Amino acid sequence: MRSNRNGLTNIVRKEFIDHIRSGKFIIVFLIFLLLSAYSLHEGINMYHDALDRYKEHIERIEDAEDIRIPMPAGPPGYPGVIHVRAEWMPERPSPLYAFMWMRMAMPVLGAILAVVMGFDLISKERQDRTLKTLLSHPIYRDEIINGKAIAGLLVIILAIGMTFGISLAMLLISDIVPTIGEFVNIALFGIISVILLLSFFAIALMSSVLFKNSGSSIMFAFGIILVISLILPAIAPFAAEMIVGPEPEPPAMPPMRPPMRPPPDERQEGDDRVPEMPEFEIDPFADEEWAEWRRESEAYWERKRPITEAFAILSPATHFEKISTALDIGVGGMMGMIHIPGDAIPVEDPDIFDRLYAVWMNILALFVIPAIFFAIAYTKFMKLDIR
């Protein structure tokens, strides 16, 4: 038993050192690190721009009971400005908004880094005939495949740890200090980034077991990632519509009386009164025909949603995106307006546990996906003919 543990430890140590000394890994990791830092740099600039807009809105609200927002040009009678009452306050941008570009880049950059790490772990040793020599030593097959997987996980943790360490340093240098809750969200974002890369690494490891040639292995790995992350989610809406049928058509739009400004000869200088809202002959929100259409639409999307989700069930990027959204990563930088009436009781945002509970199926799937591909690699390797 002791020799088995030493065998696994030796494999992990050897593979870990091979990874961090590998020229191709160092090059790809540096590119990954630089692009991640650039993504965060762009996100920080966008955060500062959003913060400046927020401060401007606050100053304008404090100076007047309402603010005027210019509107794009429209048809005759279309208001040139709209008035927003002071009780509608702009939402303060969150420092998590600075991670928007990193969140978008992580699936692509992570897939490249993980595949480069794992596509030739087994296939290269089969090509060089070193795998047979390795198995001639007092070491078991499961120690080889488990050791390579553990070493890959440790390297991924190291890569993500360095990336997020540099990211936090960039935030602090830019005078952005997240709250404790935001630090927790960033840490959780780092954890799901590790699982995302681990999923891609497991696919690459499986490919290296299935193919004796490293060229075929890397092509197959990228092909699998392309299919499950892009192609299947892209065709899901069309497939769902073929199965469920077309979306219910809404009733004809009721006629309405367009808003009109005061005639020029009746308008005083500087008069920018906002015209009244359009008046419908029937209320689309109370009309029975519209109510029936809303019920049919809700039922239609309830039937369609499970089908589209089934097509993306093996996509690590899809689950990563939904969990990141639940953590508010890259969210909260737009100038959204929140209503704050004077006599209202502030409504607290859902805590982190409620947010994670809302996406618990995505979290489970993100952990299950690498386990599935590693199980395939493990089973195939245990039965592999080394001759």
Sequence and secondary structure as in RCSB ss.txt:
>XXXX:A:sequence
MRSNRNGLTNIVRKEFIDHIRSGKFIIVFLIFLLLSAYSLHEGINMYHDALDRYKEHIERIEDAEDIRIPMPAGP
PGYPGVIHVRAEWMPERPSPLYAFMWMRMAMPVLGAILAVVMGFDLISKERQDRTLKTLLSHPIYRDEIINGKAI
AGLLVIILAIGMTFGISLAMLLISDIVPTIGEFVNIALFGIISVILLLSFFAIALMSSVLFKNSGSSIMFAFGII
LVISLILPAIAPFAAEMIVGPEPEPPAMPPMRPPMRPPPDERQEGDDRVPEMPEFEIDPFADEEWAEWRRESEAY
WERKRPITEAFAILSPATHFEKISTALDIGVGGMMGMIHIPGDAIPVEDPDIFDRLYAVWMNILALFVIPAIFFA
IAYTKFMKLDIR
>XXXX:A:secstr
 HHHHHHHHHHHHHHHHHHHH HHHHHHHHHHHHHHHHHHHHHHHHHHHHHHHHHHHHHHHHHSSEEEEE    S
TT  SEEEEETTEEE    GGGGGHHHHHHHHHHHHHHHHHHHTTTTHHHHHTTHHHHHHTSS  HHHHHHHHHH
HHHHHHHHHHHHHHHHHHHHHHHTT    HHHHHHHHHHHHHHHHHHHHHHHHHHHHHHH SSHHHHHHHHHHHH
HIIIIIHHHHHHHHHHHHH           EE      GGG  TT        EESS TTT HHHHHHHHHHHHH
HHHHHHHHHHHTTT HHHHHHHHHHHTTTT S S  EEE  TT        HHHHHHHTHHHHHHHHHHHHHHHH
HHHHHHHT    
